[in-house]
Amino acid sequence: MNKLSHVINLTFGLYGRKFDKEWSDYLIEAIENHDEAKVVEHAIMFKFNGVKIEVWTSNKFYSYGHAYLLNDKMVARDCQFRPSLKAMEKLHALELKLRKEADSKNRDDFIKSLNPNQ
């Protein structure tokens, strides 16, 4: 996402969630210092400071980056906030990295399954 798209989304109210600075700061901290992160169906699951949280990554960038599940429980709609552009960019970069790693592992597993005797 570039800054022009961000400004357009802000101007025309195209984001699906309200901005919250505390959420944005927490998300940046989780991205930079997580204990574990992996891509799940529509989110990235983080383990950070003893908390398991899934952050929504589908619907780029309409409802991107809000807390979806907290310790496996749905986060109430009024507690689902949009992070800052900086946080969304960091989340997107992490998502691409994690998906690339997962794709590479899937490919390696596929190749190994073609040659089970090796």
C-alpha positions as semicolon CSV with decimal commas, in nm:
position;residue;x (nm);y (nm);z (nm)
1;M;0,000;0,000;0,000
2;N;0,134;0,340;-0,084
3;K;0,068;0,673;0,084
4;L;-0,164;0,795;-0,192
5;S;-0,390;0,488;-0,149
6;H;-0,385;0,545;0,225
7;V;-0,489;0,910;0,187
8;I;-0,769;0,813;-0,053
9;N;-0,891;0,543;0,186
10;L;-0,889;0,791;0,475
11;T;-1,057;1,068;0,274
12;F;-1,342;0,853;0,146
13;G;-1,385;0,639;0,457
14;L;-1,286;0,318;0,281
15;Y;-1,126;0,152;0,582
16;G;-1,350;-0,098;0,759
17;R;-1,219;-0,019;1,107
18;K;-1,147;0,292;1,313
19;F;-0,785;0,380;1,388
20;D;-0,647;0,318;1,737
21;K;-0,293;0,426;1,830
22;E;-0,259;0,181;2,120
23;W;-0,354;-0,110;1,894
24;S;-0,116;0,015;1,626
25;D;0,174;0,043;1,872
26;Y;0,099;-0,303;2,014
27;L;0,088;-0,456;1,665
28;I;0,423;-0,304;1,569
29;E;0,572;-0,440;1,892
30;A;0,427;-0,786;1,820
31;I;0,558;-0,782;1,462
32;E;0,907;-0,684;1,573
33;N;0,934;-0,896;1,891
34;H;0,698;-1,196;1,858
35;D;0,786;-1,535;2,003
36;E;0,615;-1,709;1,711
37;A;0,435;-1,601;1,395
38;K;0,268;-1,806;1,124
39;V;0,017;-1,761;0,848
40;V;-0,323;-1,915;0,911
41;E;-0,622;-1,907;0,677
42;H;-0,716;-1,536;0,689
43;A;-0,469;-1,407;0,944
44;I;-0,125;-1,412;1,096
45;M;-0,114;-1,581;1,433
46;F;0,129;-1,427;1,680
47;K;0,245;-1,551;2,016
48;F;0,372;-1,246;2,199
49;N;0,417;-1,179;2,572
50;G;0,215;-1,488;2,663
51;V;-0,077;-1,388;2,441
52;K;-0,195;-1,567;2,128
53;I;-0,349;-1,324;1,883
54;E;-0,464;-1,359;1,524
55;V;-0,445;-1,045;1,312
56;W;-0,669;-1,027;1,004
57;T;-0,481;-1,013;0,672
58;S;-0,759;-1,073;0,421
59;N;-0,951;-0,788;0,255
60;K;-0,639;-0,581;0,195
61;F;-0,652;-0,306;0,299
62;Y;-1,020;-0,256;0,379
63;S;-1,020;-0,433;0,715
64;Y;-0,653;-0,525;0,726
65;G;-0,462;-0,554;1,050
66;H;-0,735;-0,573;1,313
67;A;-0,729;-0,818;1,603
68;Y;-0,949;-1,110;1,499
69;L;-0,894;-1,374;1,769
70;L;-0,742;-1,328;2,114
71;N;-0,644;-1,653;2,286
72;D;-0,876;-1,836;2,042
73;K;-1,179;-1,616;2,123
74;M;-1,337;-1,378;1,874
75;V;-1,255;-1,013;1,941
76;A;-1,570;-0,800;1,972
77;R;-1,637;-0,584;1,666
78;D;-1,611;-0,262;1,870
79;C;-1,260;-0,370;1,976
80;Q;-1,136;-0,439;1,622
81;F;-0,923;-0,140;1,525
82;R;-0,720;-0,037;1,223
83;P;-0,347;0,011;1,273
84;S;-0,138;0,291;1,124
85;L;0,000;0,282;0,771
86;K;0,343;0,203;0,918
87;A;0,201;-0,097;1,106
88;M;0,011;-0,217;0,797
89;E;0,329;-0,197;0,590
90;K;0,523;-0,395;0,852
91;L;0,243;-0,651;0,875
92;H;0,229;-0,685;0,497
93;A;0,609;-0,735;0,477
94;L;0,592;-1,003;0,748
95;E;0,298;-1,171;0,575
96;L;0,491;-1,190;0,246
97;K;0,797;-1,331;0,424
98;L;0,594;-1,594;0,611
99;R;0,401;-1,696;0,297
100;K;0,726;-1,729;0,101
101;E;0,874;-1,950;0,375
102;A;0,558;-2,163;0,387
103;D;0,551;-2,196;0,007
104;S;0,916;-2,302;0,005
105;K;0,852;-2,564;0,275
106;N;0,544;-2,693;0,089
107;R;0,749;-2,723;-0,230
108;D;1,029;-2,908;-0,050
109;D;0,779;-3,146;0,111
110;F;0,618;-3,208;-0,228
111;I;0,953;-3,286;-0,393
112;K;1,045;-3,521;-0,107
113;S;0,714;-3,703;-0,146
114;L;0,794;-3,768;-0,513
115;N;1,107;-3,958;-0,408
116;P;1,012;-4,141;-0,087
117;N;1,319;-4,369;-0,102
118;Q;1,569;-4,084;-0,079
